[in-house]
Amino acid sequence: MIDRDQSSAFPARLWFDRFRAALPKGSMILDLGCGGGEPIARYLIDQGFHVTGLDKDPAMIDLARTRFPRETWIHGDMRTIAIGTQFEGVIAWNSLTRLSRADQARMAERAARWLKPGGRLLFNVEADKDSAASDYRSGSPYHAELGPADYSAAIAGEGLIEMAHVARDPACNDAGIWLARKP
């Protein structure tokens, strides 16, 4: 049972519980766009997982290192970084929306490469409030995203199996959410 105070502080907790349910304790999780590690890394660490966080902002990586010095924190760009390790889980939570549509489409391939067989992928994309913009840098305060069918096709195209998807989750700011696994 989820404590109401905890679920309101971390509304995505139910998705993260589904994500981690089949993963053994001690599994390695790659968090793309980890920020300072709150609340996602903290939650996963508290559940017995090891986190490797990747973020483009060096200040966020420094903050995550201060908060969780036993974990691995990498300053880099998820679109181009070479990571030679595979993980039991890959997360991209609130991080794909800052990428162009083309870069978003390529992230399924990158995530599939980083996942071990049996691994899980969990990501979300916020509702696109300005679909006419090519990406968030075009002057719009909103981002542009692939459509749900495009994300599902990108996942399937990389051999990942979609386990769950909702087009809009009201508990998570109406974001679209995908949970997939690598066979």
C-alpha positions as CSV (number, residue, x, y, z in Angstrom):
1,M,0.0,0.0,0.0
2,I,1.3,3.5,-0.9
3,D,1.3,6.2,1.7
4,R,-0.6,9.2,0.3
5,D,2.2,11.6,1.4
6,Q,4.8,9.6,-0.4
7,S,2.8,9.2,-3.6
8,S,2.0,12.9,-3.7
9,A,5.7,13.8,-3.3
10,F,6.6,11.3,-6.0
11,P,3.5,10.8,-8.2
12,A,5.4,8.5,-10.6
13,R,6.1,6.0,-7.9
14,L,3.6,3.5,-9.2
15,W,5.4,3.5,-12.6
16,F,8.7,3.0,-10.9
17,D,7.3,0.2,-8.8
18,R,6.2,-1.6,-12.0
19,F,9.6,-0.9,-13.6
20,R,11.6,-2.4,-10.7
21,A,9.2,-5.3,-9.9
22,A,11.0,-7.8,-12.1
23,L,14.5,-6.5,-11.4
24,P,16.7,-8.2,-8.8
25,K,17.9,-6.1,-5.9
26,G,21.3,-4.7,-6.7
27,S,20.5,-4.2,-10.4
28,M,22.2,-1.4,-12.2
29,I,19.9,1.4,-13.5
30,L,20.9,4.1,-16.0
31,D,19.1,7.4,-15.4
32,L,19.2,9.6,-18.5
33,G,18.8,13.2,-17.5
34,C,19.2,12.4,-13.8
35,G,19.4,16.0,-12.6
36,G,20.4,16.2,-9.0
37,G,19.1,12.7,-8.2
38,E,15.9,13.7,-6.6
39,P,13.4,12.0,-6.3
40,I,14.2,9.2,-8.8
41,A,17.7,8.1,-7.9
42,R,16.9,8.4,-4.2
43,Y,13.9,6.2,-4.6
44,L,15.8,3.6,-6.6
45,I,18.8,3.6,-4.2
46,D,16.4,3.2,-1.2
47,Q,14.9,0.2,-3.0
48,G,18.4,-1.5,-3.2
49,F,19.4,-0.6,-6.8
50,H,22.6,1.0,-8.0
51,V,22.2,4.1,-10.2
52,T,24.4,5.5,-12.9
53,G,23.1,9.0,-13.6
54,L,23.8,11.0,-16.8
55,D,23.1,14.7,-17.2
56,K,24.3,17.4,-19.5
57,D,24.4,20.0,-16.7
58,P,27.6,19.8,-14.6
59,A,26.0,21.5,-11.7
60,M,23.3,18.8,-11.5
61,I,26.0,16.1,-11.6
62,D,27.9,17.8,-8.8
63,L,24.7,17.9,-6.7
64,A,24.0,14.3,-7.4
65,R,27.6,13.3,-6.4
66,T,27.2,15.3,-3.2
67,R,23.8,13.6,-2.4
68,F,24.8,10.1,-3.4
69,P,28.6,9.7,-3.4
70,R,28.5,5.9,-3.7
71,E,26.7,6.0,-7.1
72,T,28.1,6.8,-10.5
73,W,27.4,10.2,-12.0
74,I,28.4,11.1,-15.6
75,H,28.5,14.6,-17.2
76,G,27.5,14.1,-20.8
77,D,24.9,14.3,-23.6
78,M,22.6,11.3,-23.8
79,R,22.5,11.7,-27.6
80,T,26.2,11.2,-28.1
81,I,27.8,9.7,-25.1
82,A,29.5,6.2,-25.4
83,I,28.7,4.0,-22.4
84,G,30.3,0.6,-22.6
85,T,28.2,-0.9,-19.8
86,Q,24.9,-2.6,-20.1
87,F,22.2,-2.1,-17.4
88,E,19.2,-4.0,-16.1
89,G,17.1,-0.8,-16.4
90,V,17.2,2.5,-18.3
91,I,15.1,5.5,-17.4
92,A,14.4,8.7,-19.2
93,W,12.0,10.6,-17.0
94,N,11.2,14.2,-18.1
95,S,14.4,14.2,-20.1
96,L,13.4,13.4,-23.7
97,T,11.3,16.6,-24.1
98,R,14.4,18.7,-24.4
99,L,15.5,16.8,-27.6
100,S,14.5,17.4,-31.2
101,R,12.0,14.9,-32.7
102,A,14.8,13.2,-34.6
103,D,16.9,12.8,-31.4
104,Q,13.9,11.5,-29.5
105,A,13.4,8.8,-32.2
106,R,17.1,7.7,-31.9
107,M,16.9,7.3,-28.1
108,A,15.1,3.9,-28.5
109,E,18.1,2.5,-30.3
110,R,20.5,3.9,-27.7
111,A,18.4,2.6,-24.8
112,A,18.1,-0.9,-26.4
113,R,21.9,-1.0,-26.8
114,W,22.4,-0.1,-23.1
115,L,19.9,-2.7,-21.8
116,K,20.8,-6.2,-20.9
117,P,18.5,-9.0,-22.1
118,G,15.5,-9.0,-19.8
119,G,16.1,-5.4,-18.9
120,R,13.4,-2.7,-18.6
121,L,13.0,0.7,-20.2
122,L,10.8,3.3,-18.6
123,F,10.3,6.8,-20.1
124,N,7.8,9.5,-20.3
125,V,7.0,12.5,-22.5
126,E,5.0,15.5,-21.4
127,A,1.9,16.5,-23.4
128,D,3.0,18.5,-26.5
129,K,1.4,21.9,-26.0
130,D,2.8,23.3,-29.3
131,S,3.0,20.7,-32.0
132,A,3.9,23.3,-34.6
133,A,7.3,23.9,-33.1
134,S,10.1,21.7,-34.3
135,D,11.7,21.6,-30.9
136,Y,11.9,23.6,-27.7
137,R,14.7,25.8,-29.0
138,S,12.4,27.3,-31.7
139,G,11.2,30.1,-29.4
140,S,8.2,28.3,-28.1
141,P,8.1,27.8,-24.3
142,Y,6.9,24.2,-25.0
143,H,8.6,21.2,-26.5
144,A,7.8,19.1,-29.5
145,E,7.5,15.3,-29.3
146,L,7.0,12.3,-31.4
147,G,3.5,11.0,-31.4
148,P,2.6,8.0,-29.3
149,A,2.5,5.7,-32.3
150,D,6.0,6.9,-33.3
151,Y,7.4,6.1,-29.8
152,S,5.7,2.6,-29.9
153,A,7.1,2.0,-33.4
154,A,10.6,3.1,-32.3
155,I,10.5,0.7,-29.3
156,A,9.3,-2.2,-31.5
157,G,11.8,-1.3,-34.2
158,E,14.6,-2.0,-31.7
159,G,13.2,-5.3,-30.7
160,L,11.8,-4.1,-27.4
161,I,8.5,-5.3,-26.2
162,E,6.0,-2.7,-24.9
163,M,4.7,-3.9,-21.6
164,A,2.5,-0.9,-20.7
165,H,1.6,2.5,-22.2
166,V,-0.8,5.3,-21.3
167,A,-1.2,8.3,-23.6
168,R,-1.8,10.6,-20.7
169,D,-1.4,9.9,-17.0
170,P,-3.1,12.6,-14.9
171,A,-1.0,11.7,-11.9
172,C,2.1,12.5,-13.9
173,N,1.2,15.9,-15.4
174,D,-0.7,14.2,-18.3
175,A,2.6,12.7,-19.6
176,G,2.6,9.8,-21.9
177,I,4.4,6.9,-20.3
178,W,6.0,3.7,-21.7
179,L,7.3,0.6,-20.0
180,A,9.2,-1.9,-22.2
181,R,11.5,-4.8,-21.9
182,K,14.3,-6.3,-23.9
183,P,13.7,-10.0,-24.6
